Amino acid sequence: MKKHIPNLLTLGNLFSGTVATIYAVEGSLEMAALFVVIGILFDFLDGFTARILNVSGELGKQLDSLADMVTSGVVPGIIMFRMIEQSNIKFTDGGFDEDLVIPLFGMDEYLPNVIYLIGLLLTLGACYRLAKFNIDFRQSDSFIGLPTPAMSLFVISLPLILEYSDFEIVHQLITNNYFLIIVTVLLTYLMNAEIPLFSLKFKDYAVKNNVIKYLFLIISLLMIIFLQYISIPLIIILYVVLSVISNYGTKVSI
């Protein structure tokens, strides 16, 4: 029976991602973000439980990727789709960026504008990364490329910042179409780039062996305390930057 416990947790991830998808399609981005966080929590617990019970296997590995594809692949793509759509409406209503409204094959009454579909690059990039991850044996103790949950947390933080943050300059940035498109392309690239990124798994807790990890955790905690939701994308950026610094001069073996 115990071998099925991690798989049940993985299905909890999938269930949460499916609910998040429904909310994202309906435009309830804050609720979608909530269920993505719940799904990512299930994603952490299934791996943790599998290691504790020593019941990891190929079935669990495949289930995990399939669940992640929904929670950290489909949902962030739809959320970005929605954010670009809302940003486009904001710009065009204000008389800006009319050229960004591009009808798809002249069927704008039935289909979304091409510009909105750029957000779905995140879904394609996540799918490609998850497929590579399952056959890449270099990523047992660390990551190569940005993990899909990290990408998903970055994306879901954007509507939360708009809703709960009072920094006007940040609002202007997040509601800028060009910014959203650049973020989409950059995150898609980072997920599949040959960039070594450290894992937060600790083999031991000696400071000298985990300087980067402790530094990351301390700075992240301070940012969460003082910046709240704005800290989420900044933490993801910090994670990538510290990983690049810690692996400077290290060549990834292919």
Residue pairs with C-beta under 8 A, 6 or more apart in sequence:
2 53
2 55
3 53
3 55
3 57
5 49
5 53
5 55
6 46
6 47
6 49
6 50
6 53
6 55
6 56
6 60
7 46
7 59
7 60
7 63
9 42
9 45
9 46
9 49
10 42
10 43
10 46
10 60
10 63
10 64
10 67
11 63
11 67
12 39
12 42
12 46
13 39
13 40
13 42
13 43
13 46
13 64
13 67
13 68
13 71
14 39
14 63
14 66
14 67
14 70
14 71
15 39
16 35
16 36
16 38
16 39
16 42
16 71
17 35
17 36
17 39
17 67
17 70
17 71
17 72
17 74
17 75
18 70
19 35
20 31
20 32
20 33
20 34
20 35
20 36
20 39
20 71
20 75
21 32
21 70
21 74
21 75
21 78
23 29
23 31
23 32
23 35
24 32
24 75
24 78
24 79
24 82
25 78
27 82
29 79
29 82
29 83
29 156
29 159
30 159
30 160
30 163
32 75
32 78
32 79
32 156
33 79
33 156
33 157
33 159
33 160
36 71
36 72
36 75
36 76
36 152
36 153
36 156
37 153
37 156
39 67
39 70
39 71
39 72
40 71
40 72
40 149
40 152
40 153
42 67
43 64
43 67
43 68
43 71
43 72
43 149
46 60
46 64
47 56
47 64
50 56
50 60
61 134
62 134
65 130
65 131
65 133
65 134
68 126
68 130
68 148
68 149
69 126
69 127
69 130
71 149
71 152
72 126
72 148
72 149
72 151
72 152
73 122
73 123
73 126
73 127
73 130
73 148
73 152
74 123
75 152
75 156
76 122
76 123
76 126
76 151
76 152
76 155
76 156
77 119
77 120
77 121
77 122
77 123
77 124
77 126
78 119
78 120
78 123
79 119
79 155
79 156
79 158
79 159
80 118
80 119
80 120
80 122
80 155
80 180
80 183
80 184
81 112
81 116
81 117
81 119
81 120
82 119
83 119
83 158
83 159
83 174
83 180
84 115
84 116
84 118
84 119
84 177
84 180
84 181
84 184
85 112
85 113
85 116
86 175
87 175
87 176
87 177
87 180
88 97
88 100
88 101
88 113
88 115
88 116
88 177
90 175
91 97
91 100
91 177
92 98
92 100
92 101
97 177
100 113
100 115
100 177
101 113
101 115
102 113
102 114
102 115
103 111
103 113
103 114
104 111
104 112
104 113
104 114
104 117
105 111
115 177
115 181
118 181
118 184
118 185
119 180
119 184
121 184
121 185
121 188
122 151
122 155
122 184
122 187
122 188
124 188
125 151
125 187
125 188
125 189
125 191
125 192
126 148
126 151
126 152
126 191
128 191
128 192
129 145
129 148
129 191
129 192
130 148
132 145
132 192
133 139
136 144
138 144
138 252
138 253
141 199
141 201
142 196
142 197
142 198
142 199
143 196
143 197
143 198
143 199
144 194
144 195
144 196
144 197
144 252
145 190
145 191
145 192
145 193
145 194
145 195
145 197
146 187
146 190
146 191
146 193
146 195
146 197
146 236
146 240
147 191
147 197
148 191
150 236
150 239
151 187
151 190
151 191
151 236
153 232
153 236
154 183
154 187
154 232
154 233
154 236
155 183
155 187
157 229
157 230
157 232
157 233
158 174
158 180
158 233
160 229
160 232
161 170
161 171
161 174
161 229
161 230
161 232
161 233
162 171
162 174
162 175
164 228
164 229
165 171
165 228
165 229
165 230
167 230
170 230
173 179
174 180
190 240
194 252
194 254
195 240
195 243
195 244
195 247
195 252
196 243
196 247
196 250
196 252
197 239
197 240
197 243
198 212
198 213
198 216
198 242
198 243
198 246
198 247
200 213
200 216
200 217
202 210
202 213
203 209
204 210
207 214
212 242
212 243
212 245
212 246
215 242
216 238
216 239
216 242
219 238
220 231
220 235
220 238
223 231
223 234
223 235
223 238
224 231
224 235
227 234
